[in-house]
Amino acid sequence: MNKDCVFCRIVSGELPSDTIYRDSEVIAFRDIHPQAPTHVLIIPREHILAPADIGAEHQSLMGRLVYVACELAKSEGISESGYRLIVCSGSDGGQEVPHLHFHLIGGHRLGKLV
């Protein structure tokens, strides 16, 4: 837990969020600046800065994050039509919050990447 991290503060309940999923390892909540009709952030409760900080000990947690994202895509009704699961890393990669997180984005046709 990092007291200066906005996502850690959401995990601890110090900051409010529109939480749609929570378990002992993962929390998911709606993005406050959605880029599509469905825009959910899926984060580990553990403070991991970025993908570069994932270690061998995080393998099952990473699988859990992807599994939860796929289940949320189903419950949000975007699994059949399609969605994006995005992980940004570092400032050049567009990571705005230094806490590993996945963006689940869908609900309309998304533009091509690059």
C-alpha positions, 0 to 999 in steps of 0.5 A, a space after each residue: 500500500 502506498 499512501 500517495 497512490 490514488 489507486 491504493 487510496 481507492 483500495 483502502 476505501 479512503 477515496 470513493 469509486 464506482 466499484 463493480 468488482 472486489 475480491 481479496 486480490 483485485 478491485 474493479 471500478 468505472 473510470 471517472 473519465 471514460 473513453 467509451 460507454 464501458 470503461 472499467 479499471 481493473 487493479 491489483 490490491 497490491 501496489 505494483 508500479 508498472 508492468 516492468 515491476 511484475 515479478 515471478 511471484 505475480 504470475 497468478 495475480 496477472 492471470 487473475 486480473 485477466 480472468 476478472 477482466 474477461 468476466 467483467 466484459 461478459 457482465 457488462 455485455 461487451 464480450 460478444 461484440 468485442 472490447 479492448 484490454 489495455 495496459 499502459 506502462 510509463 509516461 511514454 506509454 500513457 500510464 497516468 497513475 503509477 499503479 499497475 492497472 488494466 483498462 477494459 474498454 468497449 460498448 461501441 466500435 473502437 478505432 484502429 490502433 496505430 
